[in-house]
Amino acid sequence: MILESMVSVIKQLPKVDLHVHLDGSVTPETVIDLANKQGIALPTSNPQQLAPYLKIDGECNSLQEYLSKFDFVGRVLHTSEALEKVAFEVVEQAHKQNCRYIEVRFGPQLHRQAGLSLEEVIHSVIKGLKRAEKVYNVQASAIACCLRHHSIKENIDVVEAASTFMGKGLVGVDLAGDEATFPAYLFRDVFKIADKKSMPITIHAGEAAGPNNIKEAVFKLGATRVGHGVRLKEDLKLFQELYAKQIPLEMCPISNIQTKAAPSWEMYPLREYFNEGLLVTVNTDNLTVSNTNLTKEFSVLFEKHDFSILEIGQLNMNSIEASFLEASEKKKLKNKFLVEYQNVDVTSRQVI
């Protein structure tokens, strides 16, 4: 068990979250508020009783089971007001964990049942992020997700719409969803367009399927970051190639255990990847679905994998380097973090 004082030290560290989903991070209270405003019936108006509909509670058998939680919250996220509100609140939640930079991803096609265009969806999310940025002094950017269960045309439309927001609050595109059923190679034509438009690309891969999807994501789809990448160790040659190219992995420890990307903390490879020099980053994935935050993620690594405060600091520096920020912005953020880390006792190692 970690001492409360140690958790406090971890919480005070400046942090970065590069992989967090908007619709997986809506609080029960906000779902109730939005449902009331939109006249949508819920099974209960009690936040504690509603929580099991939104969160993984105990064991989760697969990524598919994990993804089912998104269907419930998705019903209230089809208006500009709702999207702006939840985007604002994701940054607000990050601020409480001393997160200084966040990249929030969302699937624009998932939020159009009330008639919003793709552009209106993206604009609403960015508006919420930027409003929160001013209030909480947290840099916030958007990533538009293509969805594996959507058609090629629907996903191309997302890329085309997202490209008009590059440099205006949006920093890249992603491919998310049921990786095992819809392998990465199916989406080559979609990401050719993103590549031609010079849009940074991150792809969910190596979470619910093997390293072939990681290889496809990097070498065929043009990914310069890999979402999760847990199963990279199953292909030593690919491991060495990603090490040589310094392709960042967006690992999400608590979610990765919940979805069975790794069967146990003992077999979770983040420590191994970090020790071998891969550009590993630590992220939350879904604040509500996984019932997590960045302090929890790093505290688990401290407890389960013996990460020191100094190493946790390095993981956050990795995240700045891996971010889709411009080089000058990365340098500014790194300098700010270094100043703050100098005021932390990096030798702290209190456990009971």
C-alpha positions in Angstrom: 0.0 0.0 0.0 1.3 3.5 -0.9 1.6 6.0 1.9 -0.8 9.0 1.4 2.3 11.3 1.5 3.7 9.5 -1.5 0.5 9.9 -3.5 0.6 13.6 -2.6 4.1 13.9 -4.1 3.0 12.1 -7.3 -0.1 14.4 -7.5 2.0 17.5 -7.2 4.2 16.5 -10.2 3.4 18.3 -13.4 2.0 15.8 -15.9 0.9 15.2 -19.5 -2.0 13.0 -20.8 -1.7 12.2 -24.5 -4.4 9.5 -24.7 -7.8 10.3 -23.2 -11.2 9.8 -24.8 -13.8 12.5 -24.4 -16.8 10.1 -24.3 -15.1 7.8 -21.8 -14.5 10.7 -19.4 -18.0 12.1 -18.7 -19.0 12.0 -15.0 -22.3 10.5 -13.9 -23.3 13.9 -12.6 -22.9 15.4 -16.0 -24.7 12.6 -17.8 -27.7 13.2 -15.5 -27.5 16.9 -16.1 -27.4 16.6 -19.9 -30.1 13.9 -19.9 -32.4 16.2 -17.9 -31.8 19.1 -20.2 -32.4 17.0 -23.3 -35.4 15.0 -22.0 -33.6 11.7 -22.1 -34.8 9.0 -19.7 -32.1 7.4 -17.5 -32.5 4.3 -15.3 -31.7 6.5 -12.3 -31.0 10.1 -11.4 -28.6 9.1 -8.5 -25.0 9.5 -9.6 -23.8 6.5 -7.4 -26.5 4.2 -8.9 -25.7 5.4 -12.4 -22.0 4.9 -12.1 -22.1 1.1 -13.0 -23.5 2.0 -16.4 -20.5 4.2 -17.1 -17.6 2.5 -15.3 -15.9 -0.9 -15.3 -16.6 -2.3 -11.8 -14.2 -5.2 -11.0 -13.5 -7.7 -13.7 -13.7 -6.9 -17.4 -13.4 -9.8 -19.8 -12.4 -8.1 -23.1 -12.0 -4.9 -25.0 -15.5 -5.4 -26.4 -17.0 -5.4 -23.0 -15.0 -2.3 -22.1 -16.2 -0.5 -25.2 -19.9 -1.3 -24.3 -19.8 1.4 -21.6 -19.5 4.1 -24.3 -22.9 3.3 -25.8 -24.7 4.5 -22.7 -23.1 7.9 -22.4 -23.2 8.5 -26.1 -26.9 9.2 -26.0 -26.4 12.6 -24.4 -23.5 13.8 -26.6 -25.3 15.1 -29.7 -25.6 18.8 -29.2 -23.0 21.6 -29.4 -23.7 22.6 -25.8 -23.1 19.1 -24.5 -19.9 18.6 -26.4 -18.5 21.9 -25.3 -19.4 21.1 -21.7 -17.8 17.7 -21.5 -14.7 18.9 -23.3 -14.4 21.7 -20.7 -14.8 19.2 -17.9 -12.2 16.8 -19.2 -9.6 19.6 -18.9 -11.0 20.6 -15.5 -10.5 17.0 -14.3 -7.0 17.0 -15.7 -6.2 20.2 -13.9 -7.1 18.6 -10.5 -4.2 16.2 -11.1 -1.8 18.9 -12.1 -1.9 17.9 -15.7 -0.4 20.7 -17.8 -0.9 19.4 -21.3 -3.7 17.2 -22.6 -4.7 15.8 -26.0 -8.3 14.8 -26.0 -9.6 12.4 -28.7 -13.1 11.8 -29.9 -15.0 10.3 -32.8 -16.8 13.1 -34.6 -19.2 10.7 -36.4 -20.5 9.5 -33.0 -22.1 12.8 -32.1 -24.3 13.7 -35.1 -27.7 12.1 -34.3 -29.2 15.6 -33.6 -28.1 16.9 -36.9 -24.7 18.4 -36.2 -22.2 18.4 -39.1 -18.7 17.0 -38.6 -17.3 20.5 -38.6 -19.8 21.6 -35.9 -18.9 18.6 -33.7 -15.2 19.4 -34.0 -15.7 23.1 -33.4 -17.8 22.4 -30.3 -15.2 20.2 -28.7 -12.3 22.6 -29.5 -14.4 25.5 -28.1 -14.8 23.6 -24.8 -11.1 22.8 -24.6 -10.0 26.3 -25.3 -12.4 27.8 -22.8 -11.0 25.5 -20.1 -7.5 26.2 -21.3 -8.0 29.9 -20.3 -9.7 29.0 -16.9 -7.2 26.4 -15.8 -4.0 27.3 -17.6 -3.8 23.8 -19.1 -2.8 23.5 -22.7 -5.4 21.4 -24.5 -5.6 20.0 -28.0 -8.0 17.8 -29.9 -7.5 14.6 -31.9 -10.2 13.4 -34.2 -10.8 9.6 -34.2 -11.8 7.5 -37.2 -13.7 4.5 -36.0 -13.0 0.9 -37.0 -16.7 -0.1 -37.3 -17.5 2.9 -39.6 -17.3 2.8 -43.4 -14.2 4.0 -45.3 -16.2 7.0 -46.6 -17.3 8.0 -43.1 -13.7 7.9 -41.9 -12.4 9.8 -44.9 -15.0 12.5 -44.2 -13.6 12.7 -40.7 -10.1 13.2 -42.0 -11.3 15.9 -44.5 -13.2 17.8 -41.8 -10.5 17.5 -39.2 -7.9 18.8 -41.7 -9.6 22.2 -41.7 -9.0 22.6 -37.9 -5.3 21.8 -38.1 -3.5 24.7 -36.3 -6.8 25.8 -34.8 -7.0 23.5 -31.8 -6.7 20.1 -33.5 -3.4 18.4 -33.7 -3.9 15.0 -35.3 -6.1 12.0 -36.2 -6.5 8.5 -34.8 -8.1 5.1 -35.5 -10.0 3.6 -32.6 -12.5 0.9 -31.8 -12.6 -2.9 -32.0 -9.0 -3.7 -33.1 -9.4 -7.5 -33.3 -12.5 -7.4 -35.6 -11.3 -4.6 -37.8 -7.5 -4.8 -38.3 -5.5 -1.8 -39.3 -4.8 -2.7 -42.9 -8.5 -2.1 -43.8 -7.9 1.6 -43.3 -4.9 2.3 -45.5 -6.8 4.5 -47.9 -8.2 6.7 -45.1 -4.8 7.5 -43.6 -3.2 8.0 -47.0 -5.3 11.1 -47.2 -4.2 12.2 -43.7 -0.6 11.6 -44.6 -0.9 13.7 -47.8 -2.4 16.5 -45.7 0.6 16.2 -43.3 -1.6 15.4 -40.3 0.1 13.7 -37.4 -1.3 10.2 -37.0 -1.7 8.0 -33.9 -3.3 4.5 -34.2 -4.7 2.2 -31.6 -2.8 -1.0 -32.0 -1.4 -3.9 -30.0 -4.1 -3.7 -27.4 -6.7 -6.3 -28.4 -4.7 -7.8 -31.3 -1.1 -8.7 -31.9 2.0 -6.8 -33.2 1.0 -7.1 -36.8 -1.4 -4.3 -36.2 1.4 -2.2 -34.8 3.6 -2.9 -37.8 0.7 -2.0 -40.1 0.0 1.2 -38.2 3.5 2.5 -38.4 4.7 1.3 -41.7 1.5 1.4 -43.8 -0.8 3.9 -42.1 1.9 6.4 -41.2 1.5 6.4 -37.4 4.1 8.4 -35.6 2.7 7.2 -32.3 1.0 4.0 -31.2 -2.0 3.9 -29.0 -1.3 1.3 -26.3 1.2 -1.0 -28.1 1.2 -3.5 -25.2 1.8 -6.5 -27.3 4.9 -5.1 -29.1 7.1 -7.5 -27.2 5.7 -10.5 -29.2 7.7 -9.4 -32.2 11.4 -8.7 -31.4 12.3 -7.4 -34.8 9.4 -4.9 -34.7 10.4 -4.0 -31.2 13.9 -3.1 -32.4 12.5 -1.1 -35.4 10.2 1.0 -33.2 13.2 1.5 -30.8 15.3 2.7 -33.7 12.6 5.1 -35.0 11.7 6.2 -31.4 8.0 5.6 -32.0 6.2 6.6 -28.8 3.8 4.2 -27.1 0.7 5.7 -25.5 0.3 3.1 -22.7 -2.7 3.3 -20.3 -1.9 1.0 -17.4 -5.2 0.6 -15.6 -7.2 0.4 -18.8 -4.7 -2.1 -20.3 -5.2 -4.4 -17.4 -9.0 -4.0 -17.5 -9.2 -4.8 -21.2 -6.9 -7.8 -20.8 -4.3 -6.3 -23.1 -2.0 -7.8 -20.5 -3.3 -10.6 -18.2 -1.8 -9.2 -15.0 0.4 -6.5 -13.5 3.2 -9.0 -13.3 3.1 -9.5 -17.1 2.4 -5.9 -17.9 5.5 -4.9 -20.0 5.7 -1.1 -19.4 8.7 -1.4 -17.0 10.4 -3.7 -19.5 9.8 -1.2 -22.4 11.0 1.7 -20.3 14.2 -0.1 -19.2 14.9 -1.0 -22.9 14.7 2.7 -23.9 11.4 2.8 -25.8 9.7 6.1 -25.7 7.0 5.1 -23.3 4.2 7.5 -22.2 1.6 7.0 -19.5 -2.0 8.0 -20.0 -5.5 7.6 -18.6 -7.5 6.4 -21.7 -10.9 7.0 -20.1 -11.2 8.9 -16.8 -14.8 7.6 -16.0 -14.9 4.2 -17.7 -11.6 3.1 -16.0 -12.3 5.2 -12.8 -8.9 6.7 -13.1 -6.7 9.8 -13.3 -3.0 10.5 -13.9 -2.2 10.4 -10.2 -3.7 6.9 -9.9 -1.9 5.7 -13.0 1.5 6.8 -11.7 0.8 5.6 -8.2 0.0 2.1 -9.6 3.4 2.1 -11.4 5.1 3.2 -8.2 3.5 0.3 -6.3 3.4 -2.5 -8.9 6.5 -1.8 -11.0 8.8 0.1 -8.5 8.9 3.3 -10.5 10.8 6.0 -8.7 9.8 9.7 -8.6 12.7 10.4 -11.0 11.4 7.8 -13.4 7.9 9.1 -13.2 9.3 12.5 -14.1 11.0 11.0 -17.1 7.8 9.4 -18.3 6.2 12.8 -18.3 9.2 14.3 -20.2 8.7 11.4 -22.7 5.1 12.5 -23.1 6.1 16.1 -23.9 8.6 14.7 -26.5 5.9 12.4 -28.0 3.2 15.1 -28.1 1.9 16.7 -31.3 3.0 20.1 -30.1 5.3 22.2 -32.2 9.0 21.9 -31.3 9.1 25.4 -29.8 6.1 24.6 -27.6 7.7 21.3 -26.5 10.9 23.1 -25.5 8.9 25.6 -23.4 6.9 22.9 -21.6 10.0 20.8 -20.9 11.8 23.8 -19.4 8.7 24.5 -17.1 8.7 20.9 -16.0 12.4 20.8 -15.3 12.1 23.8 -13.0 9.3 22.2 -11.0 11.1 18.8 -10.8 14.1 20.5 -9.2 11.8 21.3 -6.3 10.8 17.7 -5.8 12.7 15.2 -3.7 13.4 12.7 -6.5 14.8 10.2 -4.0 11.4 9.8 -2.2 10.6 6.2 -1.9 8.2 5.7 1.0 6.2 2.5 0.9 4.6 0.2 3.5 
